[in-house]
Amino acid sequence: MDKSNITAPKKIYAKEDVCIGCRLCEIHCIAAHSKYRHDLMA
């Protein structure tokens, strides 16, 4: 397997003053960058 074109996942930086630790920002990021725009298919 050629690993030369594999990139590391990007990091999500939350705003500490509004973060409550629910990790919804991760779900939003996955859905926003998925080829499927429907929540259940992402």
Number of C-alpha atoms within 10 A of each C-alpha: 3 5 6 6 6 7 7 6 6 6 7 10 8 13 8 8 6 7 11 10 9 8 11 11 14 14 12 13 11 15 17 14 10 13 10 12 12 10 12 7 9 14
